[in-house]
Amino acid sequence: MDSGVLTAVIKQGRPARARYPHRVLCDNEGCLSAAESKAAHRKQKVNLWHVPPHSPDLNVIEKYWSWLRRELQRRDLNDLVKKRLPLGKMAYR
């Protein structure tokens, strides 16, 4: 952050809006709320917008994780109905 790499990447993504302040949508990573990170964000004039965890309205990846969870449950139920044995650790090597 101190080197200005994040700010440069943001400016490349939206060159028409190269002026400050910059806004970054982020999930609730612990490293972003550390005191050093907050100071660096203030220095570079970057505002972080935190989204609530498991918020599919605001965070698109949550829709994917929800779909994946349902799909894995469906497959597990299929295996149970067909009386297939669960895969062991060696199956994943």
MMTF fields as JSON, N, C-alpha, C and O atoms, coordinates in Angstrom:
{
  "mmtfVersion": "1.0.0",
  "mmtfProducer": "UNKNOWN",
  "numBonds": 371,
  "numAtoms": 372,
  "numGroups": 93,
  "numChains": 1,
  "numModels": 1,
  "chainsPerModel": [1],
  "groupsPerChain": [93],
  "chainIdList": ["A"],
  "bondAtomList": [4, 2, 8, 6, 12, 10, 16, 14, 20, 18, 24, 22, 28, 26, 32, 30, 36, 34, 40, 38, 44, 42, 48, 46, 52, 50, 56, 54, 60, 58, 64, 62, 68, 66, 72, 70, 76, 74, 80, 78, 84, 82, 88, 86, 92, 90, 96, 94, 100, 98, 104, 102, 108, 106, 112, 110, 116, 114, 120, 118, 124, 122, 128, 126, 132, 130, 136, 134, 140, 138, 144, 142, 148, 146, 152, 150, 156, 154, 160, 158, 164, 162, 168, 166, 172, 170, 176, 174, 180, 178, 184, 182, 188, 186, 192, 190, 196, 194, 200, 198, 204, 202, 208, 206, 212, 210, 216, 214, 220, 218, 224, 222, 228, 226, 232, 230, 236, 234, 240, 238, 244, 242, 248, 246, 252, 250, 256, 254, 260, 258, 264, 262, 268, 266, 272, 270, 276, 274, 280, 278, 284, 282, 288, 286, 292, 290, 296, 294, 300, 298, 304, 302, 308, 306, 312, 310, 316, 314, 320, 318, 324, 322, 328, 326, 332, 330, 336, 334, 340, 338, 344, 342, 348, 346, 352, 350, 356, 354, 360, 358, 364, 362, 368, 366],
  "bondOrderList": [1, 1, 1, 1, 1, 1, 1, 1, 1, 1, 1, 1, 1, 1, 1, 1, 1, 1, 1, 1, 1, 1, 1, 1, 1, 1, 1, 1, 1, 1, 1, 1, 1, 1, 1, 1, 1, 1, 1, 1, 1, 1, 1, 1, 1, 1, 1, 1, 1, 1, 1, 1, 1, 1, 1, 1, 1, 1, 1, 1, 1, 1, 1, 1, 1, 1, 1, 1, 1, 1, 1, 1, 1, 1, 1, 1, 1, 1, 1, 1, 1, 1, 1, 1, 1, 1, 1, 1, 1, 1, 1, 1],
  "groupList": [{"groupName": "MET", "atomNameList": ["N", "CA", "C", "O"], "elementList": ["N", "C", "C", "O"], "formalChargeList": [0, 0, 0, 0], "bondAtomList": [1, 0, 2, 1, 3, 2], "bondOrderList": [1, 1, 2], "singleLetterCode": "M", "chemCompType": "L-PEPTIDE LINKING"}, {"groupName": "ASP", "atomNameList": ["N", "CA", "C", "O"], "elementList": ["N", "C", "C", "O"], "formalChargeList": [0, 0, 0, 0], "bondAtomList": [1, 0, 2, 1, 3, 2], "bondOrderList": [1, 1, 2], "singleLetterCode": "D", "chemCompType": "L-PEPTIDE LINKING"}, {"groupName": "SER", "atomNameList": ["N", "CA", "C", "O"], "elementList": ["N", "C", "C", "O"], "formalChargeList": [0, 0, 0, 0], "bondAtomList": [1, 0, 2, 1, 3, 2], "bondOrderList": [1, 1, 2], "singleLetterCode": "S", "chemCompType": "L-PEPTIDE LINKING"}, {"groupName": "GLY", "atomNameList": ["N", "CA", "C", "O"], "elementList": ["N", "C", "C", "O"], "formalChargeList": [0, 0, 0, 0], "bondAtomList": [1, 0, 2, 1, 3, 2], "bondOrderList": [1, 1, 2], "singleLetterCode": "G", "chemCompType": "PEPTIDE LINKING"}, {"groupName": "VAL", "atomNameList": ["N", "CA", "C", "O"], "elementList": ["N", "C", "C", "O"], "formalChargeList": [0, 0, 0, 0], "bondAtomList": [1, 0, 2, 1, 3, 2], "bondOrderList": [1, 1, 2], "singleLetterCode": "V", "chemCompType": "L-PEPTIDE LINKING"}, {"groupName": "LEU", "atomNameList": ["N", "CA", "C", "O"], "elementList": ["N", "C", "C", "O"], "formalChargeList": [0, 0, 0, 0], "bondAtomList": [1, 0, 2, 1, 3, 2], "bondOrderList": [1, 1, 2], "singleLetterCode": "L", "chemCompType": "L-PEPTIDE LINKING"}, {"groupName": "THR", "atomNameList": ["N", "CA", "C", "O"], "elementList": ["N", "C", "C", "O"], "formalChargeList": [0, 0, 0, 0], "bondAtomList": [1, 0, 2, 1, 3, 2], "bondOrderList": [1, 1, 2], "singleLetterCode": "T", "chemCompType": "L-PEPTIDE LINKING"}, {"groupName": "ALA", "atomNameList": ["N", "CA", "C", "O"], "elementList": ["N", "C", "C", "O"], "formalChargeList": [0, 0, 0, 0], "bondAtomList": [1, 0, 2, 1, 3, 2], "bondOrderList": [1, 1, 2], "singleLetterCode": "A", "chemCompType": "L-PEPTIDE LINKING"}, {"groupName": "ILE", "atomNameList": ["N", "CA", "C", "O"], "elementList": ["N", "C", "C", "O"], "formalChargeList": [0, 0, 0, 0], "bondAtomList": [1, 0, 2, 1, 3, 2], "bondOrderList": [1, 1, 2], "singleLetterCode": "I", "chemCompType": "L-PEPTIDE LINKING"}, {"groupName": "LYS", "atomNameList": ["N", "CA", "C", "O"], "elementList": ["N", "C", "C", "O"], "formalChargeList": [0, 0, 0, 0], "bondAtomList": [1, 0, 2, 1, 3, 2], "bondOrderList": [1, 1, 2], "singleLetterCode": "K", "chemCompType": "L-PEPTIDE LINKING"}, {"groupName": "GLN", "atomNameList": ["N", "CA", "C", "O"], "elementList": ["N", "C", "C", "O"], "formalChargeList": [0, 0, 0, 0], "bondAtomList": [1, 0, 2, 1, 3, 2], "bondOrderList": [1, 1, 2], "singleLetterCode": "Q", "chemCompType": "L-PEPTIDE LINKING"}, {"groupName": "ARG", "atomNameList": ["N", "CA", "C", "O"], "elementList": ["N", "C", "C", "O"], "formalChargeList": [0, 0, 0, 0], "bondAtomList": [1, 0, 2, 1, 3, 2], "bondOrderList": [1, 1, 2], "singleLetterCode": "R", "chemCompType": "L-PEPTIDE LINKING"}, {"groupName": "PRO", "atomNameList": ["N", "CA", "C", "O"], "elementList": ["N", "C", "C", "O"], "formalChargeList": [0, 0, 0, 0], "bondAtomList": [1, 0, 2, 1, 3, 2], "bondOrderList": [1, 1, 2], "singleLetterCode": "P", "chemCompType": "L-PEPTIDE LINKING"}, {"groupName": "TYR", "atomNameList": ["N", "CA", "C", "O"], "elementList": ["N", "C", "C", "O"], "formalChargeList": [0, 0, 0, 0], "bondAtomList": [1, 0, 2, 1, 3, 2], "bondOrderList": [1, 1, 2], "singleLetterCode": "Y", "chemCompType": "L-PEPTIDE LINKING"}, {"groupName": "HIS", "atomNameList": ["N", "CA", "C", "O"], "elementList": ["N", "C", "C", "O"], "formalChargeList": [0, 0, 0, 0], "bondAtomList": [1, 0, 2, 1, 3, 2], "bondOrderList": [1, 1, 2], "singleLetterCode": "H", "chemCompType": "L-PEPTIDE LINKING"}, {"groupName": "CYS", "atomNameList": ["N", "CA", "C", "O"], "elementList": ["N", "C", "C", "O"], "formalChargeList": [0, 0, 0, 0], "bondAtomList": [1, 0, 2, 1, 3, 2], "bondOrderList": [1, 1, 2], "singleLetterCode": "C", "chemCompType": "L-PEPTIDE LINKING"}, {"groupName": "ASN", "atomNameList": ["N", "CA", "C", "O"], "elementList": ["N", "C", "C", "O"], "formalChargeList": [0, 0, 0, 0], "bondAtomList": [1, 0, 2, 1, 3, 2], "bondOrderList": [1, 1, 2], "singleLetterCode": "N", "chemCompType": "L-PEPTIDE LINKING"}, {"groupName": "GLU", "atomNameList": ["N", "CA", "C", "O"], "elementList": ["N", "C", "C", "O"], "formalChargeList": [0, 0, 0, 0], "bondAtomList": [1, 0, 2, 1, 3, 2], "bondOrderList": [1, 1, 2], "singleLetterCode": "E", "chemCompType": "L-PEPTIDE LINKING"}, {"groupName": "TRP", "atomNameList": ["N", "CA", "C", "O"], "elementList": ["N", "C", "C", "O"], "formalChargeList": [0, 0, 0, 0], "bondAtomList": [1, 0, 2, 1, 3, 2], "bondOrderList": [1, 1, 2], "singleLetterCode": "W", "chemCompType": "L-PEPTIDE LINKING"}],
  "groupTypeList": [0, 1, 2, 3, 4, 5, 6, 7, 4, 8, 9, 10, 3, 11, 12, 7, 11, 7, 11, 13, 12, 14, 11, 4, 5, 15, 1, 16, 17, 3, 15, 5, 2, 7, 7, 17, 2, 9, 7, 7, 14, 11, 9, 10, 9, 4, 16, 5, 18, 14, 4, 12, 12, 14, 2, 12, 1, 5, 16, 4, 8, 17, 9, 13, 18, 2, 18, 5, 11, 11, 17, 5, 10, 11, 11, 1, 5, 16, 1, 5, 4, 9, 9, 11, 5, 12, 5, 3, 9, 0, 7, 13, 11],
  "groupIdList": [1, 2, 3, 4, 5, 6, 7, 8, 9, 10, 11, 12, 13, 14, 15, 16, 17, 18, 19, 20, 21, 22, 23, 24, 25, 26, 27, 28, 29, 30, 31, 32, 33, 34, 35, 36, 37, 38, 39, 40, 41, 42, 43, 44, 45, 46, 47, 48, 49, 50, 51, 52, 53, 54, 55, 56, 57, 58, 59, 60, 61, 62, 63, 64, 65, 66, 67, 68, 69, 70, 71, 72, 73, 74, 75, 76, 77, 78, 79, 80, 81, 82, 83, 84, 85, 86, 87, 88, 89, 90, 91, 92, 93],
  "secStructList": [7, 6, 6, 1, 2, 2, 2, 2, 2, 2, 2, 2, 2, 7, 4, 4, 4, 7, 1, 1, 7, 3, 3, 3, 3, 3, 7, 7, 7, 4, 4, 4, 4, 1, 2, 2, 2, 2, 2, 2, 2, 2, 2, 2, 6, 3, 3, 3, 3, 3, 7, 7, 6, 6, 7, 6, 6, 6, 7, 6, 2, 2, 2, 2, 2, 2, 2, 2, 2, 2, 2, 2, 2, 2, 2, 2, 2, 2, 2, 2, 2, 6, 6, 7, 7, 7, 7, 7, 4, 4, 4, 4, 7],
  "xCoordList": [0.823, 0.0, 0.865, 0.592, 1.903, 2.762, 3.447, 3.728, 3.72, 4.416, 3.493, 3.959, 2.191, 1.249, 0.813, 0.189, 1.129, 0.768, -0.749, -1.291, -1.428, -2.892, -3.529, -4.434, -3.071, -3.605, -3.371, -4.249, -2.206, -1.906, -2.834, -3.3, -3.096, -3.997, -5.418, -6.104, -5.849, -7.189, -7.293, -8.294, -6.275, -6.278, -6.306, -6.956, -5.61, -5.63, -7.025, -7.475, -7.703, -9.038, -10.074, -11.003, -9.921, -10.867, -10.107, -10.071, -9.5, -8.667, -9.45, -8.879, -10.725, -11.515, -11.716, -12.02, -11.54, -11.728, -10.411, -10.351, -9.389, -8.053, -7.851, -6.83, -8.813, -8.669, -9.092, -9.715, -8.748, -9.086, -10.508, -11.035, -11.17, -10.751, -11.122, -12.028, -10.426, -10.721, -11.509, -11.292, -12.413, -13.221, -12.961, -12.954, -12.75, -12.486, -13.475, -13.583, -14.196, -15.129, -14.337, -13.672, -14.401, -13.604, -14.434, -15.382, -14.045, -14.705, -14.012, -13.176, -14.338, -13.866, -12.555, -12.469, -11.553, -10.235, -9.635, -9.704, -9.054, -8.479, -7.329, -7.147, -6.551, -5.381, -5.799, -5.017, -6.994, -7.436, -7.82, -7.84, -8.122, -8.514, -7.371, -7.578, -6.174, -5.006, -4.671, -4.919, -4.114, -3.811, -2.886, -3.074, -1.886, -0.944, -1.649, -1.375, -2.563, -3.306, -4.19, -4.245, -4.875, -5.756, -4.968, -5.413, -3.788, -2.954, -2.504, -2.501, -2.124, -1.695, -2.852, -2.658, -4.04, -5.209, -5.511, -5.8, -5.443, -5.676, -4.635, -4.964, -3.381, -2.294, -2.493, -2.239, -2.943, -3.156, -4.565, -4.91, -5.372, -6.746, -7.597, -8.269, -7.541, -8.348, -9.388, -9.05, -10.655, -11.744, -12.137, -12.413, -12.163, -12.584, -14.053, -14.471, -14.815, -16.22, -16.333, -16.119, -16.662, -16.787, -18.216, -19.187, -18.317, -19.634, -19.826, -18.86, -21.058, -21.303, -20.967, -21.134, -20.496, -20.198, -21.463, -22.546, -21.327, -22.442, -23.577, -24.743, -23.24, -24.21, -24.297, -23.581, -25.163, -25.21, -25.649, -25.34, -26.362, -26.8, -25.62, -25.62, -24.626, -23.504, -22.239, -21.363, -22.131, -20.909, -21.25, -21.798, -20.932, -21.343, -20.79, -21.457, -19.604, -19.007, -19.85, -19.803, -20.624, -21.471, -22.53, -22.928, -22.99, -23.948, -23.307, -23.948, -22.048, -21.337, -21.173, -21.437, -20.735, -20.549, -21.876, -21.902, -22.961, -24.281, -24.642, -25.121, -24.407, -24.688, -23.821, -24.314, -22.532, -21.616, -22.048, -22.009, -22.453, -22.925, -24.13, -24.19, -25.097, -26.298, -25.939, -26.477, -25.029, -24.614, -23.929, -24.194, -23.063, -22.387, -23.383, -23.273, -24.346, -25.376, -26.197, -26.511, -26.545, -27.321, -26.555, -27.122, -25.266, -24.446, -24.296, -24.317, -24.145, -24.057, -25.334, -25.285, -26.485, -27.758, -27.9, -28.404, -27.464, -27.481, -26.648, -27.074, -25.46, -24.591, -25.224, -25.113, -25.882, -26.535, -27.662, -27.807, -28.459, -29.577, -29.06, -29.643, -27.968, -27.403, -26.468, -25.856, -26.361, -25.553, -24.094, -23.467, -23.56, -22.133, -21.351, -21.804, -20.197, -19.345, -18.723, -18.424, -18.527, -17.867, -16.413, -15.79, -15.889, -14.502, -13.569, -13.836, -12.483, -11.47, -10.416, -10.478, -9.457, -8.399, -7.592, -7.159, -7.389, -6.576, -7.225, -6.52, -8.517, -9.211, -8.841, -8.981, -8.377, -8.06, -6.589, -6.187, -5.794, -4.359, -4.076, -2.922],
  "yCoordList": [-1.199, 0.0, 1.26, 2.208, 1.261, 2.448, 2.757, 3.919, 1.734, 1.965, 2.531, 2.973, 2.52, 3.093, 2.143, 2.568, 0.852, -0.129, -0.254, -0.257, -0.357, -0.486, 0.734, 0.593, 1.901, 3.122, 3.136, 3.55, 2.693, 2.653, 1.68, 1.965, 0.544, -0.444, 0.11, -0.084, 0.789, 1.393, 2.436, 2.485, 3.259, 4.288, 3.666, 4.201, 2.542, 1.856, 1.337, 1.386, 0.841, 0.277, 1.318, 1.032, 2.519, 3.595, 4.883, 5.773, 4.989, 6.163, 7.471, 8.522, 7.433, 8.665, 9.205, 10.382, 8.327, 8.728, 8.579, 7.9, 9.201, 9.061, 9.922, 9.803, 10.783, 11.652, 10.928, 9.868, 11.51, 10.941, 11.302, 12.232, 10.664, 9.439, 8.206, 8.251, 7.133, 5.87, 4.994, 5.037, 4.211, 3.309, 1.878, 1.576, 1.006, -0.398, -1.225, -1.076, -2.097, -3.007, -4.214, -4.867, -4.518, -5.635, -6.447, -5.955, -7.703, -8.521, -8.276, -7.379, -9.034, -8.748, -9.456, -10.191, -9.231, -9.791, -9.084, -7.86, -9.85, -9.291, -8.339, -7.362, -8.623, -7.775, -6.36, -5.422, -6.197, -4.869, -3.97, -2.745, -4.589, -3.777, -3.559, -2.987, -4.008, -3.762, -2.268, -1.568, -1.805, -0.367, 0.127, 1.225, -0.683, -0.273, -0.155, 0.762, -1.091, -1.043, 0.193, 0.885, 0.462, 1.634, 2.923, 3.815, 3.014, 4.213, 4.356, 5.458, 3.238, 3.287, 3.674, 4.42, 3.181, 3.539, 5.024, 5.684, 5.55, 6.987, 7.806, 8.801, 7.375, 8.106, 8.138, 9.159, 7.026, 6.945, 7.385, 7.339, 7.81, 8.271, 7.198, 7.45, 5.987, 4.867, 4.56, 4.299, 4.592, 4.234, 2.788, 2.398, 1.996, 0.606, 0.505, 1.002, -0.125, -0.384, -1.829, -2.732, -2.058, -3.418, -3.918, -3.208, -5.133, -5.75, -6.767, -7.387, -6.946, -7.942, -9.343, -9.625, -10.221, -11.578, -12.293, -12.051, -13.16, -13.956, -13.06, -13.299, -12.059, -11.108, -11.236, -10.528, -12.129, -12.353, -11.133, -11.034, -10.202, -9.005, -8.117, -7.473, -8.085, -7.176, -7.871, -7.23, -9.161, -9.884, -11.058, -12.062, -10.936, -11.904, -13.302, -14.287, -13.419, -14.735, -15.566, -16.795, -14.908, -15.644, -16.458, -17.524, -15.974, -16.748, -18.028, -19.079, -17.945, -19.136, -20.141, -21.331, -19.661, -20.581, -21.229, -22.407, -20.496, -21.05, -22.15, -23.215, -21.883, -22.884, -24.124, -25.248, -23.921, -25.042, -25.9, -27.128, -25.276, -25.995, -26.859, -28.029, -26.274, -27.035, -28.194, -29.293, -27.944, -28.984, -30.149, -31.309, -29.852, -30.919, -31.708, -32.929, -31.021, -31.726, -32.635, -33.765, -32.144, -32.945, -34.201, -35.292, -34.038, -35.188, -36.179, -37.391, -35.671, -36.558, -37.373, -38.568, -36.713, -37.431, -38.47, -39.566, -38.14, -39.112, -40.337, -41.47, -40.102, -41.218, -42.055, -43.28, -41.412, -42.122, -43.0, -44.151, -42.45, -43.205, -44.405, -45.488, -44.201, -45.286, -46.193, -47.104, -45.941, -46.739, -46.838, -47.892, -45.704, -45.643, -45.314, -44.539, -45.901, -45.598, -44.216, -43.812, -43.49, -42.181, -42.361, -43.38, -41.372, -41.418, -41.278, -40.507, -42.022, -41.909, -40.896, -40.318, -40.686, -39.709, -40.075, -39.193, -41.372, -41.805, -41.45, -41.339, -41.273, -40.927, -39.527, -39.221, -38.695, -37.314, -37.105, -35.987, -38.15, -38.008, -38.205, -38.119],
  "zCoordList": [0.0, 0.0, 0.0, -0.735, 0.824, 0.911, -0.407, -0.702, -1.201, -2.464, -3.538, -4.588, -3.282, -4.242, -5.332, -6.304, -5.195, -6.222, -6.34, -7.445, -5.205, -5.247, -5.908, -6.73, -5.559, -6.155, -7.661, -8.418, -8.102, -9.541, -10.267, -11.37, -9.65, -10.257, -10.344, -11.348, -9.306, -9.315, -10.426, -11.14, -10.572, -11.618, -13.011, -13.909, -13.205, -14.499, -14.808, -15.953, -13.788, -13.994, -14.366, -15.121, -13.843, -14.141, -14.409, -13.559, -15.586, -15.87, -15.862, -15.57, -16.172, -16.188, -14.773, -14.581, -13.792, -12.402, -11.642, -10.617, -12.137, -11.559, -10.318, -9.64, -10.016, -8.846, -7.589, -7.644, -6.458, -5.157, -4.789, -5.398, -3.861, -3.182, -4.007, -4.84, -3.77, -4.442, -3.48, -2.269, -4.019, -3.188, -3.633, -4.827, -2.662, -2.939, -2.14, -0.923, -2.831, -2.162, -1.696, -2.5, -0.413, 0.102, 1.082, 1.694, 1.207, 2.211, 3.546, 3.653, 4.527, 5.88, 6.211, 7.194, 5.397, 5.668, 6.88, 6.99, 7.772, 8.984, 8.724, 9.45, 7.685, 7.404, 7.0, 7.155, 6.496, 6.068, 7.24, 7.114, 8.379, 9.529, 10.514, 11.584, 10.165, 11.02, 11.014, 10.033, 12.106, 12.246, 11.136, 10.611, 10.778, 9.725, 8.376, 7.602, 8.101, 6.841, 6.785, 5.768, 7.877, 7.912, 7.689, 6.966, 8.318, 8.148, 6.696, 6.147, 6.076, 4.672, 3.759, 2.799, 4.043, 3.225, 3.339, 2.341, 4.56, 4.745, 3.984, 3.338, 4.069, 3.409, 1.89, 1.251, 1.317, -0.132, -0.548, -1.729, 0.426, 0.187, -0.499, -1.5, 0.08, -0.402, 0.661, 1.815, 0.266, 1.173, 0.926, -0.208, 1.988, 1.858, 2.234, 3.28, 1.397, 1.686, 2.109, 1.3, 3.346, 3.855, 3.63, 3.89, 3.151, 2.981, 4.095, 4.539, 4.551, 5.593, 5.082, 3.895, 5.969, 5.523, 5.066, 5.599, 4.095, 3.546, 3.065, 3.379, 2.326, 1.821, 0.299, -0.408, -0.23, -1.676, -2.47, -3.658, -1.845, -2.558, -2.922, -3.971, -2.063, -2.259, -2.734, -3.316, -2.498, -2.823, -3.734, -3.279, -4.997, -6.02, -5.752, -6.068, -5.184, -4.962, -4.002, -4.046, -3.132, -2.205, -2.948, -2.477, -4.099, -4.896, -5.401, -5.431, -5.797, -6.26, -5.119, -5.295, -3.943, -2.816, -2.434, -2.077, -2.501, -2.198, -3.194, -2.806, -4.486, -5.512, -5.291, -5.371, -5.014, -4.813, -3.625, -3.706, -2.537, -1.362, -1.703, -1.326, -2.423, -2.828, -3.745, -3.608, -4.68, -5.627, -4.917, -5.233, -3.974, -3.226, -2.376, -2.264, -1.784, -1.016, -1.918, -1.545, -3.107, -4.051, -4.45, -4.517, -4.713, -5.094, -3.944, -4.159, -2.738, -1.576, -1.414, -1.125, -1.602, -1.491, -2.593, -2.348, -3.799, -4.901, -4.563, -4.786, -4.024, -3.644, -2.545, -2.557, -1.604, -0.512, -1.036, -0.624, -1.947, -2.525, -3.326, -3.281, -4.055, -4.872, -4.073, -4.63, -2.768, -1.842, -2.26, -2.151, -2.748, -3.078, -1.812, -0.97, -1.695, -0.545, -0.719, -1.843, 0.372, 0.256, -0.165, 0.133, -0.851, -1.281, -0.09, 0.832, -0.114, 0.919, 0.515, -0.571, 1.386, 1.119, -0.126, -0.867, -0.356, -1.497, -2.837, -3.84, -2.879, -4.114, -4.602, -5.786, -3.704, -4.059, -4.413, -4.736, -4.357, -4.659, -6.107, -6.528]
}
